[in-house]
Amino acid sequence: MLDFKPLTLDDKKLFDTYLKPYKFLTSEYSFTNLFIWRKALDIQYTVYKDALIIKKKDFSDNYHFMQPIGYNREFLTQILDILINYRKEFGLKYLFKDCETPFIEELKSIYGENLSYEEDRDNFDYIYESSKLISLSGKKLHSKKNHYNHFVKNNIYNVVPINEENINECMKAACEWCNRIGCKGYVKHELKSIQELLINREKLDFVGIAIYVNNILSAFTIGEKMNANMAIIHIEKADTNINGLYTFINKTFVETCFKDVPYINREQDLGIEGLRKAKLSYQPFKLEHKYAVL
């Protein structure tokens, strides 16, 4: 029987030994992401046959496994068999979610069509070329460039790194923005994840910047360089009453912290119509597919 235990900050060293060697394509396979969402998604883990097995639930309370991490190919069938039996015993709706394409191909080579595979469009990650987010050049991004220029020309602003001096201001602003739109459901979980990030700033691998407009903290963003090719934007929050601020912080953060990284992962849209429209408007280089397995 698999013995799962809740994820804690003390597990970072163990998780890094599994996650750091692999060039994952999607945002789920980041210790920072797993840690800050651990309570909302009831993230638990165990190690079996030297592979890291993570169990979690989605926002519809459906439990599932993430794809095993660090497995030896000769033990994969044994790992899969015990997970299949666990799913049957505990009535999990899904066997796996958050699966990347290479793992799906490996599953198909073992089980063929004995398992069902579904594209999980609401959780596809949006991948952008950092150079384009910085330059905002071209016809398709012309409106973004206009928003950026409008902000720069019409505001007195200051860009600073997130540090001990402004953490409390960031948390206060996040609470105010959350309450403005009705702090419940996903946005309430997101607020708690922001608090986890800021409180544990010195122990997690991320960088962040804050934007002051007229000496008032009006936006902040947090991200992480995953490897030489990709960075993830974990959080991006701004006062929606300030025209062009979101475009300004998007461009400025990449330009300041990730200009040496070719691709920026801005995570999924969760099927939220407004969020999908906003992410598509930045002209992603690609949508990184994720799959559910039944």
N, C-alpha and C positions, 0 to 999 in steps of 0.2 A: 504494500500500500504506500502511496506517495504521501509524504508528510509536508504540507505546505505551511509556511509561516509568513506573517505580514512583513512587508518591506519597510526598512528603517534607514535612517541616514548612515548608520553604522555598517550597512551592507554595501556602501559605495565601492570600497576596495575590491570586494568579491566581484561585483558587477562589472567593474572596469576591466578586470582580467578577462572577462568574457566578451564585453562589448568593444573595447578599444581595438583589438586585432582585426575586426570585421568592418568592411566598408558598406554598411547598411545604406539603403537608398531612401528610407523613409524616417519620419520623425519619432516614431514610437520607440525605436531602439536607442534611446538616449537615457542615461540614468537620471538626468535632471527632469525630463518629462515624466518618467515613471515615478520618481519621488514626489513631485508636486501634485500629481493626480492620484496618489496611492490611496487616499481616503475616499475620494469620490468614486473611484473605480475598484475599490477593495483589492488592491494589487498584492498578490502573494507569490511566493516562489519556493522552489526546492531544487536540489541537484540530483540527477539520476543518470547513471552511466556517464558521469563526468560532463553531462550537458545541463545547462541552466534552463529550467522549465518555469515559465511565468504564467500564472492564472489571474484573470481579471474579469471584470464585467464591463459591458458597454453602457451607454446612457439610457438604454431600455431595460437595464438590469439582467441582461443575458450573459451568463458566465461562459468563458471560453479560454483556450490556451493561445498564447502567442507562439510563433514558430520556435522550436527548440534552438538554443544558442550554444555553439561550440561543440556540437555533437561529432562523434567519430562515425563516419559513414557505415562502418561495419555493425554499429549498434543501433542504427536509425530505425530498423524494423522493430526491434525490441522496445525502443522508446515509444514509437507510434502505437504499438499494440497495447502498452500499458495505459496510454492516454485515451485510446479508444474505449478500453474497458472502464476507465474512470468516468468517461463521459456517459456511458450506459448506466453505470451504477448510480450516478448523482443527477442524471437527467439534464445534462447541459444541452442547450438548444444547438450550439455550434461546437464543433471539434476545435477549429482554429478560426481566429480572425487576425487582422493586421499582418497577413502573410504577403511577402514580396514574391515577385514572379519567379526567381530562381528556385525558391523552396516549393512553389506550386509545381514546377516542372519535375522536381525530384519526387514529390508525392505521386504524381501521375506515372512516373516510371516504376513505382512500386505497386500502387493500388489501381492504376488505370481509372476506369469509370466506376469503380466500386465506391468511390467517394464523390460527393457533389461539390463543385467549385463555383462560387459566385463572385463576380466583380462587385466590390463595395464602393460604388461611385462617391457616396457622401464622404468617404474617408480617403479618397485619392489626395496625395500631397501635390501642392503647386510648387513647381521648380522654375526658378527664374535665372537668367544670366545676370550676374552682378553688374557687369559693365553697362547693361541696358537700364537697370534700376538706378545706376549712378548718372548716366548721361541723359536719360529720358528723351533720347533722340528718335526721330522717325515720326511718320504721320500718325501711326496708331497710338503713340504716347504723347502726342502734341497737347492734348487737353491736360495731361498730368503735368507737363512742363509749364503750362499756363497757371495751374493751381499753385505750383511751387513758386513761380515768379511773383504771383499775387501775394503770397504769404511773405516772401522776402521784402517786397517793396512796401508793404503796408503794416509791418509790425516791428517793434523793438524786441529783440529776442536774444537769448543766450543759451548756448549748448554746453552742458557739463556732464561728466561721467556720473553714474549712480554710485554713491558712496555713503558712508556713515552719516554724513551731514544732511542728506536729503531722503534717506529711506523712509522716515516717518511721513514726510510730505508726500512721497509717492503713494504710500498706503492710504493716507487720508484722501488724496485725490481719487484713487481707485474706488474707494468706498462711496465718495460723492457721485462719481459717474455711474456706478452700479445702481445706486438708489434713484438716480435720475430716470433710469429706464425700467425700474422695477426689479429689485435684486432678488431674483428667485430662479430656480432651475439651473440651467447651464451657466448663466452669468454669475450666479452665486458661487457655484463650484469654481469658476474661473477666478473670482475674487480671492477665494481661499488659496488657490494655487499661486497667485501673485504674492500673497502674504508669506507663503512658504518660501518662495524664491528670495524675497527681500530679507526675511529673518535669517535665512541660512546662506546669505550671500558669500561669506568667506569659505564655506565648505563645498560649494557647488561650482561647476566650471562654466561660468558665463560672464559676459560683459553687458553693460547697459549704458544708455545715455538718457538724460532728462532735458526737456526744453522749457525754459522760462520765457513767458511772454509778458512784457510789462511787469517783470519781477514776480510773476505768479507762475508756479509750476503748472504747466498746461499740457504736457505730454511726456511719456517715457516709454522706452522699449528695451527689451532684454533678449539676447541671443547667445548662441554658442557655436564655436567652430568645431565641427565634428571630425573633420579630417582635412587633408590638403585640398579637397575638391568641393566640399560643401559645408555651409553654415546653416543653422536653423534659427528662425525667429520664433521664440517661445511666446513672447508677449509684446503687444503694441497697443498702447492706449493713448487717446488724445481727447481734448475738449472739442466736441463736434461743432461747437458754436464759432470756432475760429476757422475761417475759410483757408484751405490749403495746408493746414497743420499736419494732417495725416500724410499727405504727399511729401511734405518737408521732412518729417521724421523718418519716413521710409527711405528716402534717398540719402539723407544725412547719416543715418546709422550704418548703412552699407558702405558708404564712402569713407566713414571714419574708422570703422572696425573690421570690415570684411572685403576691402577692395582687392586683396590678394587671393580671395577664394572665388573660383569661377562660377559656382552655383549657389543660389540661396533657396532654401526650403522654407516656405511660408505656411507649411502645414495644411490641414484640410478645411473644408467649409461646413462639414457636418450636415449638409443638406439645407442650410439656412440660406434662403433666397438672396437676401441682401448681401450676405458675406460672399456667396458664390459670384454675384455680379461684381463686387469689388475686386475679388481676386482675379477674375477673368479680365477685368479692365486693365490690369498691368501686363497683359500679354505674356502669359507663362511660356517658357521654353518647352515644357512638357508637363503632363500630369503623370505622376508616378503611381502606378496601379497598386491597389491592395485587394486582397481576396479574403472571402470567408469560405470555410470548408465545413460541410455537413456530413 
